[in-house]
Amino acid sequence: MPHPHETLLRDAYAAFARGDLDGFWSMCSPEFAFNVPGRTIVSGSHRGKDAFMAMVGTLMQATGGQFEEVVHEVLANDEHGVVLAIHRLSRNGREHVYNTAHVYHVRDGRLVEAWEQPQDPVAFDAAWS
């Protein structure tokens, strides 16, 4: 039987994949923050629903909606979760593929904060700069 936080993360990513951002957000605490490294168009600490939705809007606009996130594995315990993912996108006429990890802090059954950890920061920056 999977850990409840594994199920929470899988459900959140399934909602995101369907384009159900409100469904994703329903699994987050109101102060949820998604932290993205680097100096790209999606970098920064996106805290709260408006900031998170704006970041996703920037991501989708930059890719013309051609962004795919494939969940490779989900690991979870009582306080944390890790989603190993493959990102595929088309931007400025170029295809980009990179592996990443999203490291989550989970409290009271809600996603509280996440940190993007690209396996290859150079490939990540090339995709989003």
N, CA, C and O atoms as a GROMACS GRO file, in nm:
protein
  516
    1MET      N    1   0.085  -0.119   0.000
    1MET     CA    2   0.000   0.000   0.000
    1MET      C    3   0.089   0.124   0.000
    1MET      O    4   0.179   0.136   0.083
    2PRO      N    5   0.065   0.217  -0.092
    2PRO     CA    6   0.149   0.336  -0.098
    2PRO      C    7   0.126   0.427   0.022
    2PRO      O    8   0.019   0.427   0.083
    3HIS      N    9   0.229   0.505   0.055
    3HIS     CA   10   0.217   0.605   0.161
    3HIS      C   11   0.113   0.709   0.117
    3HIS      O   12   0.105   0.738  -0.002
    4PRO      N   13   0.035   0.764   0.209
    4PRO     CA   14  -0.067   0.864   0.171
    4PRO      C   15  -0.009   0.984   0.096
    4PRO      O   16  -0.075   1.041   0.009
    5HIS      N   17   0.114   1.022   0.129
    5HIS     CA   18   0.173   1.137   0.059
    5HIS      C   19   0.216   1.101  -0.082
    5HIS      O   20   0.221   1.188  -0.170
    6GLU      N   21   0.247   0.973  -0.106
    6GLU     CA   22   0.272   0.930  -0.244
    6GLU      C   23   0.144   0.944  -0.325
    6GLU      O   24   0.145   0.993  -0.438
    7THR      N   25   0.034   0.900  -0.267
    7THR     CA   26  -0.096   0.912  -0.335
    7THR      C   27  -0.131   1.058  -0.359
    7THR      O   28  -0.179   1.094  -0.467
    8LEU      N   29  -0.107   1.143  -0.260
    8LEU     CA   30  -0.133   1.287  -0.273
    8LEU      C   31  -0.054   1.344  -0.391
    8LEU      O   32  -0.110   1.417  -0.474
    9LEU      N   33   0.073   1.312  -0.399
    9LEU     CA   34   0.156   1.365  -0.508
    9LEU      C   35   0.114   1.309  -0.644
    9LEU      O   36   0.107   1.384  -0.742
   10ARG      N   37   0.084   1.180  -0.650
   10ARG     CA   38   0.040   1.123  -0.778
   10ARG      C   39  -0.091   1.188  -0.823
   10ARG      O   40  -0.109   1.216  -0.941
   11ASP      N   41  -0.182   1.211  -0.729
   11ASP     CA   42  -0.309   1.277  -0.763
   11ASP      C   43  -0.286   1.420  -0.808
   11ASP      O   44  -0.351   1.467  -0.902
   12ALA      N   45  -0.195   1.491  -0.742
   12ALA     CA   46  -0.165   1.630  -0.779
   12ALA      C   47  -0.108   1.636  -0.920
   12ALA      O   48  -0.147   1.722  -1.000
   13TYR      N   49  -0.014   1.546  -0.951
   13TYR     CA   50   0.046   1.546  -1.084
   13TYR      C   51  -0.052   1.501  -1.191
   13TYR      O   52  -0.046   1.548  -1.304
   14ALA      N   53  -0.142   1.411  -1.158
   14ALA     CA   54  -0.245   1.371  -1.253
   14ALA      C   55  -0.336   1.490  -1.285
   14ALA      O   56  -0.375   1.509  -1.400
   15ALA      N   57  -0.371   1.568  -1.183
   15ALA     CA   58  -0.454   1.687  -1.205
   15ALA      C   59  -0.380   1.786  -1.295
   15ALA      O   60  -0.439   1.841  -1.389
   16PHE      N   61  -0.253   1.810  -1.265
   16PHE     CA   62  -0.174   1.902  -1.346
   16PHE      C   63  -0.168   1.855  -1.492
   16PHE      O   64  -0.184   1.935  -1.584
   17ALA      N   65  -0.146   1.727  -1.511
   17ALA     CA   66  -0.137   1.671  -1.647
   17ALA      C   67  -0.268   1.688  -1.725
   17ALA      O   68  -0.266   1.702  -1.847
   18ARG      N   69  -0.381   1.687  -1.653
   18ARG     CA   70  -0.512   1.708  -1.717
   18ARG      C   71  -0.540   1.856  -1.743
   18ARG      O   72  -0.639   1.890  -1.807
   19GLY      N   73  -0.453   1.942  -1.692
   19GLY     CA   74  -0.478   2.086  -1.702
   19GLY      C   75  -0.570   2.136  -1.594
   19GLY      O   76  -0.620   2.248  -1.603
   20ASP      N   77  -0.592   2.056  -1.492
   20ASP     CA   78  -0.680   2.092  -1.380
   20ASP      C   79  -0.597   2.159  -1.271
   20ASP      O   80  -0.564   2.097  -1.170
   21LEU      N   81  -0.563   2.286  -1.294
   21LEU     CA   82  -0.479   2.357  -1.198
   21LEU      C   83  -0.550   2.380  -1.065
   21LEU      O   84  -0.485   2.380  -0.960
   22ASP      N   85  -0.681   2.399  -1.068
   22ASP     CA   86  -0.754   2.411  -0.941
   22ASP      C   87  -0.751   2.280  -0.864
   22ASP      O   88  -0.743   2.280  -0.741
   23GLY      N   89  -0.757   2.168  -0.936
   23GLY     CA   90  -0.744   2.038  -0.871
   23GLY      C   91  -0.608   2.021  -0.808
   23GLY      O   92  -0.597   1.973  -0.695
   24PHE      N   93  -0.502   2.061  -0.880
   24PHE     CA   94  -0.368   2.058  -0.822
   24PHE      C   95  -0.364   2.146  -0.698
   24PHE      O   96  -0.317   2.104  -0.592
   25TRP      N   97  -0.413   2.268  -0.712
   25TRP     CA   98  -0.406   2.364  -0.601
   25TRP      C   99  -0.484   2.316  -0.478
   25TRP      O  100  -0.447   2.349  -0.366
   26SER      N  101  -0.590   2.240  -0.499
   26SER     CA  102  -0.670   2.192  -0.385
   26SER      C  103  -0.589   2.101  -0.293
   26SER      O  104  -0.630   2.075  -0.180
   27MET      N  105  -0.476   2.053  -0.339
   27MET     CA  106  -0.390   1.965  -0.259
   27MET      C  107  -0.277   2.042  -0.192
   27MET      O  108  -0.190   1.984  -0.126
   28CYS      N  109  -0.278   2.174  -0.209
   28CYS     CA  110  -0.173   2.260  -0.155
   28CYS      C  111  -0.225   2.341  -0.037
   28CYS      O  112  -0.345   2.370  -0.027
   29SER      N  113  -0.134   2.378   0.051
   29SER     CA  114  -0.169   2.472   0.157
   29SER      C  115  -0.177   2.612   0.094
   29SER      O  116  -0.117   2.636  -0.011
   30PRO      N  117  -0.251   2.704   0.156
   30PRO     CA  118  -0.264   2.838   0.096
   30PRO      C  119  -0.130   2.909   0.077
   30PRO      O  120  -0.116   2.993  -0.012
   31GLU      N  121  -0.032   2.877   0.160
   31GLU     CA  122   0.099   2.942   0.150
   31GLU      C  123   0.198   2.863   0.064
   31GLU      O  124   0.318   2.891   0.066
   32PHE      N  125   0.149   2.765  -0.011
   32PHE     CA  126   0.236   2.681  -0.093
   32PHE      C  127   0.331   2.767  -0.175
   32PHE      O  128   0.292   2.870  -0.230
   33ALA      N  129   0.457   2.722  -0.183
   33ALA     CA  130   0.557   2.790  -0.266
   33ALA      C  131   0.628   2.688  -0.352
   33ALA      O  132   0.665   2.580  -0.305
   34PHE      N  133   0.645   2.721  -0.479
   34PHE     CA  134   0.721   2.638  -0.572
   34PHE      C  135   0.847   2.718  -0.606
   34PHE      O  136   0.839   2.826  -0.664
   35ASN      N  137   0.963   2.663  -0.571
   35ASN     CA  138   1.091   2.731  -0.587
   35ASN      C  139   1.167   2.673  -0.705
   35ASN      O  140   1.192   2.553  -0.711
   36VAL      N  141   1.203   2.760  -0.798
   36VAL     CA  142   1.270   2.720  -0.922
   36VAL      C  143   1.406   2.789  -0.927
   36VAL      O  144   1.414   2.911  -0.914
   37PRO      N  145   1.514   2.711  -0.946
   37PRO     CA  146   1.647   2.770  -0.945
   37PRO      C  147   1.680   2.847  -1.074
   37PRO      O  148   1.607   2.841  -1.173
   38GLY      N  149   1.790   2.918  -1.069
   38GLY     CA  150   1.845   2.982  -1.188
   38GLY      C  151   1.796   3.123  -1.210
   38GLY      O  152   1.738   3.188  -1.122
   39ARG      N  153   1.821   3.168  -1.333
   39ARG     CA  154   1.782   3.304  -1.373
   39ARG      C  155   1.707   3.297  -1.506
   39ARG      O  156   1.748   3.357  -1.605
   40THR      N  157   1.598   3.223  -1.506
   40THR     CA  158   1.520   3.202  -1.628
   40THR      C  159   1.383   3.266  -1.613
   40THR      O  160   1.354   3.330  -1.512
   41ILE      N  161   1.302   3.250  -1.714
   41ILE     CA  162   1.167   3.310  -1.709
   41ILE      C  163   1.077   3.243  -1.606
   41ILE      O  164   0.975   3.301  -1.568
   42VAL      N  165   1.112   3.122  -1.559
   42VAL     CA  166   1.030   3.054  -1.459
   42VAL      C  167   1.098   3.047  -1.322
   42VAL      O  168   1.041   2.991  -1.228
   43SER      N  169   1.218   3.104  -1.309
   43SER     CA  170   1.292   3.099  -1.182
   43SER      C  171   1.229   3.188  -1.077
   43SER      O  172   1.162   3.287  -1.107
   44GLY      N  173   1.252   3.150  -0.952
   44GLY     CA  174   1.207   3.230  -0.839
   44GLY      C  175   1.127   3.148  -0.741
   44GLY      O  176   1.106   3.029  -0.760
   45SER      N  177   1.083   3.214  -0.637
   45SER     CA  178   0.998   3.153  -0.536
   45SER      C  179   0.855   3.199  -0.563
   45SER      O  180   0.822   3.316  -0.543
   46HIS      N  181   0.772   3.108  -0.607
   46HIS     CA  182   0.634   3.140  -0.645
   46HIS      C  183   0.543   3.098  -0.530
   46HIS      O  184   0.499   2.984  -0.522
   47ARG      N  185   0.515   3.194  -0.441
   47ARG     CA  186   0.442   3.166  -0.318
   47ARG      C  187   0.297   3.213  -0.330
   47ARG      O  188   0.270   3.327  -0.369
   48GLY      N  189   0.205   3.124  -0.296
   48GLY     CA  190   0.064   3.155  -0.303
   48GLY      C  191   0.005   3.120  -0.439
   48GLY      O  192   0.077   3.102  -0.537
   49LYS      N  193  -0.127   3.111  -0.442
   49LYS     CA  194  -0.196   3.065  -0.562
   49LYS      C  195  -0.171   3.157  -0.682
   49LYS      O  196  -0.143   3.108  -0.792
   50ASP      N  197  -0.182   3.288  -0.663
   50ASP     CA  198  -0.166   3.379  -0.776
   50ASP      C  199  -0.027   3.368  -0.838
   50ASP      O  200  -0.013   3.363  -0.960
   51ALA      N  201   0.076   3.363  -0.754
   51ALA     CA  202   0.213   3.354  -0.805
   51ALA      C  203   0.238   3.220  -0.874
   51ALA      O  204   0.302   3.214  -0.978
   52PHE      N  205   0.185   3.113  -0.815
   52PHE     CA  206   0.201   2.981  -0.876
   52PHE      C  207   0.131   2.976  -1.012
   52PHE      O  208   0.188   2.928  -1.110
   53MET      N  209   0.007   3.024  -1.017
   53MET     CA  210  -0.068   3.022  -1.144
   53MET      C  211  -0.001   3.110  -1.249
   53MET      O  212  -0.002   3.076  -1.368
   54ALA      N  213   0.057   3.222  -1.208
   54ALA     CA  214   0.128   3.308  -1.302
   54ALA      C  215   0.251   3.236  -1.359
   54ALA      O  216   0.280   3.248  -1.478
   55MET      N  217   0.323   3.163  -1.274
   55MET     CA  218   0.439   3.089  -1.320
   55MET      C  219   0.398   2.982  -1.421
   55MET      O  220   0.462   2.965  -1.524
   56VAL      N  221   0.291   2.910  -1.392
   56VAL     CA  222   0.242   2.808  -1.485
   56VAL      C  223   0.197   2.874  -1.615
   56VAL      O  224   0.221   2.820  -1.724
   57GLY      N  225   0.132   2.990  -1.606
   57GLY     CA  226   0.092   3.062  -1.726
   57GLY      C  227   0.212   3.102  -1.811
   57GLY      O  228   0.208   3.090  -1.934
   58THR      N  229   0.319   3.148  -1.747
   58THR     CA  230   0.442   3.183  -1.819
   58THR      C  231   0.499   3.060  -1.887
   58THR      O  232   0.540   3.066  -2.003
   59LEU      N  233   0.502   2.949  -1.816
   59LEU     CA  234   0.553   2.821  -1.869
   59LEU      C  235   0.473   2.780  -1.993
   59LEU      O  236   0.532   2.745  -2.096
   60MET      N  237   0.342   2.784  -1.983
   60MET     CA  238   0.257   2.741  -2.095
   60MET      C  239   0.264   2.838  -2.213
   60MET      O  240   0.265   2.795  -2.329
   61GLN      N  241   0.270   2.967  -2.184
   61GLN     CA  242   0.281   3.065  -2.293
   61GLN      C  243   0.415   3.049  -2.366
   61GLN      O  244   0.420   3.055  -2.489
   62ALA      N  245   0.522   3.028  -2.291
   62ALA     CA  246   0.655   3.016  -2.351
   62ALA      C  247   0.668   2.892  -2.438
   62ALA      O  248   0.746   2.890  -2.533
   63THR      N  249   0.591   2.789  -2.405
   63THR     CA  250   0.600   2.663  -2.481
   63THR      C  251   0.485   2.647  -2.579
   63THR      O  252   0.475   2.544  -2.646
   64GLY      N  253   0.400   2.746  -2.589
   64GLY     CA  254   0.283   2.733  -2.675
   64GLY      C  255   0.196   2.616  -2.633
   64GLY      O  256   0.130   2.553  -2.716
   65GLY      N  257   0.197   2.586  -2.502
   65GLY     CA  258   0.121   2.473  -2.450
   65GLY      C  259   0.186   2.339  -2.476
   65GLY      O  260   0.127   2.234  -2.446
   66GLN      N  261   0.307   2.340  -2.530
   66GLN     CA  262   0.377   2.216  -2.563
   66GLN      C  263   0.474   2.178  -2.450
   66GLN      O  264   0.595   2.171  -2.471
   67PHE      N  265   0.421   2.155  -2.333
   67PHE     CA  266   0.499   2.115  -2.216
   67PHE      C  267   0.442   1.984  -2.165
   67PHE      O  268   0.322   1.972  -2.142
   68GLU      N  269   0.528   1.886  -2.148
   68GLU     CA  270   0.484   1.755  -2.099
   68GLU      C  271   0.570   1.718  -1.978
   68GLU      O  272   0.692   1.729  -1.981
   69GLU      N  273   0.504   1.674  -1.874
   69GLU     CA  274   0.572   1.630  -1.752
   69GLU      C  275   0.534   1.485  -1.729
   69GLU      O  276   0.418   1.453  -1.703
   70VAL      N  277   0.633   1.397  -1.738
   70VAL     CA  278   0.611   1.254  -1.720
   70VAL      C  279   0.666   1.215  -1.584
   70VAL      O  280   0.785   1.232  -1.557
   71VAL      N  281   0.581   1.163  -1.498
   71VAL     CA  282   0.625   1.118  -1.366
   71VAL      C  283   0.694   0.984  -1.382
   71VAL      O  284   0.635   0.887  -1.430
   72HIS      N  285   0.819   0.979  -1.340
   72HIS     CA  286   0.898   0.856  -1.347
   72HIS      C  287   0.883   0.776  -1.218
   72HIS      O  288   0.868   0.654  -1.222
   73GLU      N  289   0.886   0.845  -1.103
   73GLU     CA  290   0.874   0.778  -0.973
   73GLU      C  291   0.833   0.878  -0.868
   73GLU      O  292   0.862   0.997  -0.880
   74VAL      N  293   0.765   0.830  -0.763
   74VAL     CA  294   0.728   0.912  -0.649
   74VAL      C  295   0.773   0.841  -0.523
   74VAL      O  296   0.744   0.722  -0.504
   75LEU      N  297   0.843   0.913  -0.438
   75LEU     CA  298   0.890   0.862  -0.309
   75LEU      C  299   0.832   0.952  -0.202
   75LEU      O  300   0.826   1.074  -0.219
   76ALA      N  301   0.788   0.893  -0.090
   76ALA     CA  302   0.727   0.976   0.014
   76ALA      C  303   0.742   0.915   0.151
   76ALA      O  304   0.751   0.793   0.167
   77ASN      N  305   0.745   1.004   0.251
   77ASN     CA  306   0.738   0.962   0.391
   77ASN      C  307   0.644   1.057   0.463
   77ASN      O  308   0.565   1.126   0.399
   78ASP      N  309   0.651   1.062   0.595
   78ASP     CA  310   0.554   1.141   0.672
   78ASP      C  311   0.568   1.292   0.655
   78ASP      O  312   0.473   1.366   0.681
   79GLU      N  313   0.685   1.340   0.612
   79GLU     CA  314   0.705   1.485   0.601
   79GLU      C  315   0.746   1.533   0.463
   79GLU      O  316   0.736   1.651   0.432
   80HIS      N  317   0.794   1.440   0.379
   80HIS     CA  318   0.849   1.482   0.250
   80HIS      C  319   0.802   1.391   0.137
   80HIS      O  320   0.759   1.278   0.159
   81GLY      N  321   0.813   1.443   0.018
   81GLY     CA  322   0.789   1.364  -0.102
   81GLY      C  323   0.884   1.409  -0.211
   81GLY      O  324   0.924   1.526  -0.216
   82VAL      N  325   0.919   1.318  -0.297
   82VAL     CA  326   1.005   1.349  -0.411
   82VAL      C  327   0.940   1.292  -0.536
   82VAL      O  328   0.903   1.174  -0.541
   83VAL      N  329   0.925   1.376  -0.636
   83VAL     CA  330   0.874   1.333  -0.765
   83VAL      C  331   0.990   1.340  -0.864
   83VAL      O  332   1.046   1.447  -0.888
   84LEU      N  333   1.025   1.226  -0.921
   84LEU     CA  334   1.125   1.221  -1.027
   84LEU      C  335   1.049   1.230  -1.158
   84LEU      O  336   0.960   1.150  -1.185
   85ALA      N  337   1.084   1.329  -1.239
   85ALA     CA  338   1.006   1.356  -1.360
   85ALA      C  339   1.096   1.382  -1.480
   85ALA      O  340   1.214   1.416  -1.467
   86ILE      N  341   1.037   1.364  -1.595
   86ILE     CA  342   1.100   1.399  -1.722
   86ILE      C  343   1.017   1.512  -1.781
   86ILE      O  344   0.895   1.500  -1.794
   87HIS      N  345   1.082   1.621  -1.816
   87HIS     CA  346   1.014   1.734  -1.880
   87HIS      C  347   1.050   1.736  -2.027
   87HIS      O  348   1.167   1.727  -2.065
   88ARG      N  349   0.947   1.748  -2.110
   88ARG     CA  350   0.964   1.763  -2.254
   88ARG      C  351   0.890   1.890  -2.296
   88ARG      O  352   0.775   1.914  -2.258
   89LEU      N  353   0.958   1.970  -2.375
   89LEU     CA  354   0.894   2.094  -2.419
   89LEU      C  355   0.954   2.140  -2.550
   89LEU      O  356   1.064   2.102  -2.589
   90SER      N  357   0.876   2.222  -2.616
   90SER     CA  358   0.921   2.286  -2.739
   90SER      C  359   0.920   2.436  -2.712
   90SER      O  360   0.820   2.492  -2.666
   91ARG      N  361   1.033   2.499  -2.741
   91ARG     CA  362   1.042   2.642  -2.716
   91ARG      C  363   1.134   2.706  -2.819
   91ARG      O  364   1.246   2.659  -2.840
   92ASN      N  365   1.086   2.812  -2.882
   92ASN     CA  366   1.165   2.884  -2.982
   92ASN      C  367   1.217   2.790  -3.091
   92ASN      O  368   1.330   2.803  -3.137
   93GLY      N  369   1.132   2.696  -3.132
   93GLY     CA  370   1.167   2.605  -3.239
   93GLY      C  371   1.262   2.494  -3.201
   93GLY      O  372   1.309   2.420  -3.288
   94ARG      N  373   1.292   2.480  -3.073
   94ARG     CA  374   1.384   2.375  -3.027
   94ARG      C  375   1.312   2.283  -2.930
   94ARG      O  376   1.232   2.326  -2.848
   95GLU      N  377   1.344   2.155  -2.941
   95GLU     CA  378   1.292   2.056  -2.848
   95GLU      C  379   1.390   2.043  -2.730
   95GLU      O  380   1.511   2.043  -2.749
   96HIS      N  381   1.334   2.034  -2.611
   96HIS     CA  382   1.416   2.019  -2.489
   96HIS      C  383   1.362   1.903  -2.409
   96HIS      O  384   1.241   1.886  -2.396
   97VAL      N  385   1.452   1.823  -2.355
   97VAL     CA  386   1.416   1.713  -2.265
   97VAL      C  387   1.518   1.713  -2.152
   97VAL      O  388   1.639   1.716  -2.177
   98TYR      N  389   1.470   1.711  -2.029
   98TYR     CA  390   1.562   1.701  -1.915
   98TYR      C  391   1.492   1.629  -1.801
   98TYR      O  392   1.369   1.628  -1.791
   99ASN      N  393   1.573   1.570  -1.715
   99ASN     CA  394   1.522   1.504  -1.594
   99ASN      C  395   1.528   1.603  -1.479
   99ASN      O  396   1.616   1.688  -1.472
  100THR      N  397   1.431   1.591  -1.389
  100THR     CA  398   1.427   1.679  -1.274
  100THR      C  399   1.368   1.606  -1.154
  100THR      O  400   1.303   1.503  -1.169
  101ALA      N  401   1.392   1.662  -1.037
  101ALA     CA  402   1.329   1.613  -0.914
  101ALA      C  403   1.257   1.730  -0.850
  101ALA      O  404   1.311   1.841  -0.844
  102HIS      N  405   1.137   1.707  -0.803
  102HIS     CA  406   1.064   1.805  -0.725
  102HIS      C  407   1.060   1.752  -0.582
  102HIS      O  408   1.002   1.646  -0.556
  103VAL      N  409   1.120   1.826  -0.492
  103VAL     CA  410   1.129   1.786  -0.352
  103VAL      C  411   1.025   1.866  -0.274
  103VAL      O  412   1.027   1.989  -0.274
  104TYR      N  413   0.935   1.795  -0.207
  104TYR     CA  414   0.822   1.858  -0.138
  104TYR      C  415   0.832   1.845   0.012
  104TYR      O  416   0.880   1.745   0.065
  105HIS      N  417   0.785   1.948   0.080
  105HIS     CA  418   0.757   1.940   0.222
  105HIS      C  419   0.605   1.926   0.232
  105HIS      O  420   0.531   2.002   0.169
  106VAL      N  421   0.559   1.829   0.310
  106VAL     CA  422   0.416   1.801   0.324
  106VAL      C  423   0.378   1.813   0.471
  106VAL      O  424   0.448   1.761   0.559
  107ARG      N  425   0.268   1.881   0.497
  107ARG     CA  426   0.220   1.896   0.634
  107ARG      C  427   0.067   1.889   0.635
  107ARG      O  428   0.000   1.952   0.553
  108ASP      N  429   0.014   1.812   0.728
  108ASP     CA  430  -0.132   1.800   0.744
  108ASP      C  431  -0.201   1.759   0.614
  108ASP      O  432  -0.311   1.805   0.583
  109GLY      N  433  -0.136   1.671   0.539
  109GLY     CA  434  -0.195   1.620   0.416
  109GLY      C  435  -0.199   1.719   0.301
  109GLY      O  436  -0.274   1.700   0.206
  110ARG      N  437  -0.120   1.826   0.310
  110ARG     CA  438  -0.116   1.928   0.206
  110ARG      C  439   0.029   1.954   0.163
  110ARG      O  440   0.121   1.942   0.244
  111LEU      N  441   0.046   1.990   0.037
  111LEU     CA  442   0.176   2.030  -0.012
  111LEU      C  443   0.205   2.171   0.037
  111LEU      O  444   0.125   2.262   0.018
  112VAL      N  445   0.320   2.188   0.101
  112VAL     CA  446   0.352   2.317   0.164
  112VAL      C  447   0.457   2.394   0.083
  112VAL      O  448   0.446   2.516   0.066
  113GLU      N  449   0.557   2.323   0.034
  113GLU     CA  450   0.663   2.390  -0.042
  113GLU      C  451   0.732   2.286  -0.129
  113GLU      O  452   0.739   2.168  -0.094
  114ALA      N  453   0.783   2.332  -0.243
  114ALA     CA  454   0.854   2.243  -0.336
  114ALA      C  455   0.975   2.314  -0.392
  114ALA      O  456   0.978   2.436  -0.406
  115TRP      N  457   1.076   2.233  -0.424
  115TRP     CA  458   1.199   2.283  -0.482
  115TRP      C  459   1.229   2.203  -0.608
  115TRP      O  460   1.241   2.080  -0.603
  116GLU      N  461   1.242   2.272  -0.720
  116GLU     CA  462   1.283   2.208  -0.846
  116GLU      C  463   1.433   2.183  -0.839
  116GLU      O  464   1.510   2.271  -0.803
  117GLN      N  465   1.473   2.060  -0.874
  117GLN     CA  466   1.614   2.022  -0.872
  117GLN      C  467   1.650   1.953  -1.004
  117GLN      O  468   1.651   1.830  -1.010
  118PRO      N  469   1.678   2.030  -1.108
  118PRO     CA  470   1.710   1.968  -1.236
  118PRO      C  471   1.839   1.886  -1.228
  118PRO      O  472   1.936   1.927  -1.165
  119GLN      N  473   1.838   1.771  -1.293
  119GLN     CA  474   1.957   1.686  -1.294
  119GLN      C  475   2.071   1.757  -1.367
  119GLN      O  476   2.187   1.748  -1.325
  120ASP      N  477   2.039   1.828  -1.475
  120ASP     CA  478   2.139   1.898  -1.554
  120ASP      C  479   2.100   2.046  -1.560
  120ASP      O  480   2.019   2.085  -1.643
  121PRO      N  481   2.158   2.130  -1.471
  121PRO     CA  482   2.121   2.272  -1.469
  121PRO      C  483   2.145   2.343  -1.602
  121PRO      O  484   2.072   2.437  -1.635
  122VAL      N  485   2.245   2.301  -1.678
  122VAL     CA  486   2.273   2.364  -1.807
  122VAL      C  487   2.157   2.338  -1.905
  122VAL      O  488   2.113   2.429  -1.975
  123ALA      N  489   2.109   2.213  -1.909
  123ALA     CA  490   1.996   2.180  -1.996
  123ALA      C  491   1.870   2.253  -1.950
  123ALA      O  492   1.791   2.300  -2.033
  124PHE      N  493   1.850   2.262  -1.820
  124PHE     CA  494   1.735   2.336  -1.766
  124PHE      C  495   1.739   2.482  -1.809
  124PHE      O  496   1.641   2.536  -1.859
  125ASP      N  497   1.856   2.547  -1.788
  125ASP     CA  498   1.869   2.687  -1.826
  125ASP      C  499   1.851   2.706  -1.976
  125ASP      O  500   1.792   2.805  -2.019
  126ALA      N  501   1.902   2.613  -2.057
  126ALA     CA  502   1.885   2.624  -2.202
  126ALA      C  503   1.738   2.616  -2.241
  126ALA      O  504   1.695   2.683  -2.335
  127ALA      N  505   1.661   2.535  -2.170
  127ALA     CA  506   1.519   2.522  -2.201
  127ALA      C  507   1.441   2.647  -2.165
  127ALA      O  508   1.346   2.683  -2.235
  128TRP      N  509   1.479   2.714  -2.058
  128TRP     CA  510   1.396   2.823  -2.005
  128TRP      C  511   1.457   2.964  -2.017
  128TRP      O  512   1.391   3.061  -1.981
  129SER      N  513   1.579   2.977  -2.068
  129SER     CA  514   1.640   3.110  -2.080
  129SER      C  515   1.595   3.180  -2.206
  129SER      O  516   1.637   3.293  -2.233
   0.00000   0.00000   0.00000
